[in-house]
């Protein structure tokens, strides 16, 4: 997988997701601050640091940053991406006040994960 940096949206929700694959912490922070004009807080800057194969955070403005290492194993890459997509949806729904509950919101979570995954996979396959 090549290093990539692109934006997808959350569909009906007014927030973007910055997807970063194999991109350094410095490049991501520069992109957010210089190209997007958003000043990262010290806390956001620190939370963006990678600690494993993936990292997802929601910024104070509602945008989400989803980071994945450029992994050699395609299986591990997609498994990690799926894990991080779940967190992106979890942060979004927390922000808009939807709590995870299998009886009332399970389908909403599943559809949002499906939408976001489809949007990301579409950009990855270009």
C-alpha positions in Angstrom: 0.0 0.0 0.0 1.3 3.4 -0.9 1.4 6.2 1.6 -1.8 8.2 1.3 -3.5 11.2 2.8 -7.1 12.0 1.9 -10.4 13.2 3.3 -13.8 11.4 3.3 -16.9 12.6 5.0 -19.4 11.0 7.4 -22.3 11.2 4.9 -25.2 12.8 6.6 -23.1 14.1 9.5 -21.2 17.3 8.9 -17.8 16.1 9.9 -14.8 15.0 7.9 -12.3 12.1 8.4 -8.7 12.7 7.5 -7.3 9.3 6.5 -3.5 9.0 6.8 -1.7 5.9 5.7 2.1 5.7 6.3 2.2 9.5 6.9 4.5 10.9 9.6 3.2 12.7 12.7 4.8 15.9 11.5 3.3 15.7 8.0 -0.2 15.1 9.4 0.1 18.1 11.9 1.4 20.3 9.1 -1.4 19.3 6.8 -4.0 20.0 9.5 -2.5 23.4 10.5 -1.2 24.7 7.2 -3.6 23.3 4.6 -6.8 23.1 6.8 -6.1 26.2 8.9 -6.9 24.4 12.2 -4.6 25.0 15.2 -4.0 21.8 17.1 -4.0 22.0 20.8 -1.1 20.5 22.7 -3.4 17.7 23.8 -4.5 17.0 20.2 -0.9 17.1 19.0 0.1 14.5 21.6 -2.9 12.3 21.0 -2.1 12.1 17.3 1.2 10.2 18.1 1.2 6.6 16.9 1.4 4.0 19.6 0.6 0.9 17.7 -0.5 0.1 14.1 -3.3 2.6 14.1 -4.6 5.6 15.9 -7.9 7.6 15.6 -8.8 10.7 17.4 -11.6 13.3 17.1 -10.4 16.9 17.1 -12.3 19.6 19.1 -13.8 20.9 15.8 -15.5 17.5 15.2 -13.1 16.3 12.4 -11.6 12.9 12.9 -8.0 11.9 12.1 -7.5 8.2 11.3 -3.9 7.0 11.1 -2.6 3.6 9.9 1.0 2.4 9.6 1.8 1.3 6.1 1.7 -2.4 7.0 3.3 -5.1 4.8 0.5 -7.6 5.4 -2.7 -6.7 3.6 -4.7 -8.7 6.1 -3.2 -6.9 9.1 -3.7 -3.5 7.3 -7.4 -4.1 6.6 -8.0 -5.6 10.0 -6.4 -2.5 11.6 -8.3 -0.2 9.3 -11.6 -1.8 10.3 -10.6 -1.4 14.0 -9.9 2.3 13.5 -13.1 2.9 11.4 -15.1 1.6 14.4 -13.4 4.2 16.6 -14.1 6.9 14.1 -17.8 6.0 14.2 -17.8 5.7 18.0 -16.4 9.2 18.3 -18.9 10.6 15.8 -21.9 9.1 17.5 -20.6 10.2 20.9 -20.4 13.7 19.6 -23.9 13.7 18.2 -25.4 12.0 21.3 -26.0 8.5 20.0 -25.0 5.8 22.6 -24.2 2.3 21.5 -27.0 -0.1 22.4 -27.8 -3.3 20.5 -31.5 -2.7 20.8 -31.7 1.0 19.7 -28.6 2.0 17.8 -26.8 -1.2 16.7 -28.0 -0.8 13.1 -27.1 2.9 13.0 -23.5 2.0 14.1 -23.4 -0.9 11.5 -24.6 1.3 8.7 -22.2 4.2 9.6 -19.3 1.8 9.7 -20.3 0.4 6.3 -20.6 3.9 4.8 -17.3 5.0 6.2 -15.5 1.8 5.2 -16.9 2.0 1.7 -15.8 5.6 1.3 -12.3 4.8 2.5 -12.0 1.6 0.4 -13.1 3.6 -2.7 -10.3 6.1 -2.3 -7.8 3.4 -1.5 -8.6 1.6 -4.7 -8.0 4.6 -7.0 
